[in-house]
Amino acid sequence: MLSKRQEQITLAFCWSHVRRKFFDLADKWPVTTEVLQRFADIYAIESEVRGTKPIPLLR
């Protein structure tokens, strides 16, 4: 049985480590080119917004 503290832990994966697995498969699995491009797109957006203030939600 997990303690209450352990039940509250959310597993988070590092994008860099996930990306690396796709990079390792690039020559064996053609779809990885598309996956790696999407990672590049995400990284570009992240770079652009880093340091900016969040936009407040409109309710």
Secondary structure, DSSP 4 states (H G I P E B T S, - for coil): ---HHHHT------HHHHHHHHHHHTTT-TTHHHHHHHHHHHHHHHHHHTTPPPPPPP-
